[in-house]
Amino acid sequence: MADGHFGDRLLEAVECKRSHVVVGLDPEYGSLPAEIVAAHPADHYATEAVMKAAAYSEFLTALLPAIADLACAVKPQIAYFEALGVFGYALYEDVIALAQSHGLLVIADVKRGDIGSTAEAYAKAHLDVAGADAVTLNPYFGTDGLEPFFKRCRDVGKGAYVLVKTSNASSAEIQDVSLSTGEPVYARVADLVEEWGRTAVGARGYSSIGAVVGGTHPEQGALLRKRLSTVPFLIPGYGAQGATAGDIAALFDANGTGAVVNSARAILYAYKKAPQKHWVDAARDEAAAMRAALWQAAGRA
Amino acid sequence: MADGHFGDRLLEAVECKRSHVVVGLDPEYGSLPAEIVAAHPADHYATEAVMKAAAYSEFLTALLPAIADLACAVKPQIAYFEALGVFGYALYEDVIALAQSHGLLVIADVKRGDIGSTAEAYAKAHLDVAGADAVTLNPYFGTDGLEPFFKRCRDVGKGAYVLVKTSNASSAEIQDVSLSTGEPVYARVADLVEEWGRTAVGARGYSSIGAVVGGTHPEQGALLRKRLSTVPFLIPGYGAQGATAGDIAALFDANGTGAVVNSARAILYAYKKAPQKHWVDAARDEAAAMRAALWQAAGRA
């Protein structure tokens, strides 16, 4: 169970670890180190899914302690777990507990959103049962489809990040369309997020209800940072998706805080670009380099 | 594995069964019939989640054959399964196969949506591994976040319904906001859905890529029906959420087709309003009444 305000807990982790790094947990069988694959031969398992789940488990069990002091949080992407069916779902639940046991906050990247009664079931699933510290959410349904998550932000120290401007190329098709006010759709969503977050602002000035703002759109992100003074950002798009620390500098506030930055593939599979290192060391070194680059970009170093 | 074009298969099921009814599978422990609850006492199970999953399993195993000839499809709402954690996820996969074994198409109500690589993992999870015939999707990411699902619509007979105008009260907050064109956001999404669906139109004139249009907004729905001639609709909001057959009449095309209508709680828990009947009979009678009302509203009776 969570203790205290999520927004405060996350900022505290950033300060303690001097790190804005969120390590995305996106396990993909085809990208696993050869030694992990070799340790789980197909003929030892009943099905391919069971084999892959065992391989993912060994991979993540070795990875988490190696990055625990370098990252403020991890972000399991549930899609990669669901892709193994029930065996992946079981691992998703296990990984949340395992990460927390290493002192990492867990942002479950589930991007759920539905009508109120269904949203209550989702909030129960991911914040109560799976026990994540925070989740990502899709805003399309509006307030009543998000309120069950927000209630847990206000009452039991959980967090929620609502999609505002996503990192992918097609994000413009809906998010950037001009409203009658002249502003894009995502600006309307951003204002809603600030409104939703107002009842969950913590002692450090940021809400437990934040925004997902892709690091691949630095100018739009900088404007959002100015507009949303109490909304913490979760920034995907760093590393494999192309955003650099320089792109992200303007997404931090004047104190070099207010945002955490996710990278998954570039850390998890860093060994591919550093074949002379053991894969765990390669991942650790990549996370350390990202930590340093962001600390500097935030004006803290 | 799916055979043939999803849009055609669904319309064929509507004609064969003379039914536009989709039965929503939203299992909730507090609403289960007393005999189901009594058959699964807490002290027979290791945990509450295992007990509830066993009760849901018995409930749905009895329900599905009872409504199989009255419904063209079922729509498991995954949130209610996820709320039991891994035990619920296992049941979600089982229920899809069980429903298909009774000749029912399965629309997995997952409302997923993410960047392309993640969407591929979700498509694999729900259309390949869990094996649903179709899924519901959230459009916020735009084309590249939906393409892995659409590819399976074009190539292997799967279907997808994209949220356009949802049935809940807060849907107006984002979906109804005016664009610079004077139209609401959901109209922009509707046009995208038609564009996405164009490469997946079947022999019966409808695409395998459809739209979710809440039955609780009859006027907006009627306009969408005229605007989107090749887009099949999945209509939530009937029954417990308040939409009537009269509200939905204008969402069918001139041939009385082009839409299927979901009801969950009003069918599953019909016994509450008919305490003299066995719960299975109450559910069956409610589904039959809905079938007749919709058939008439569609101008077919």
Interface residues (C-beta under 8 A of the other chain):
Chain A: D26 A49 Q77 A79 Y80 E82 A83 L84 G85 V86 G88 Y89 A90 E93 K111 R112 G113 D114 I115 G116 S117 T118 A119 A121 Y122 K124 A125 H126 V129 A130 N138 P139 Y140 F141 G142 T143 D144 G145 L163 T166 S167 N168 A169 S170 S171 A172 E173 I174 Q175 V177 S178 L179 S180 G182 V185 R188 V189 L192 P236 Q241
Chain B: D26 A49 Q77 A79 Y80 E82 A83 L84 G85 V86 G88 Y89 A90 E93 K111 R112 G113 D114 I115 G116 S117 T118 A119 A121 Y122 K124 A125 H126 V129 A130 N138 P139 Y140 F141 G142 T143 D144 G145 L163 T166 S167 N168 A169 S170 S171 A172 E173 I174 Q175 V177 S178 L179 S180 G182 V185 R188 V189 L192 P236 Q241
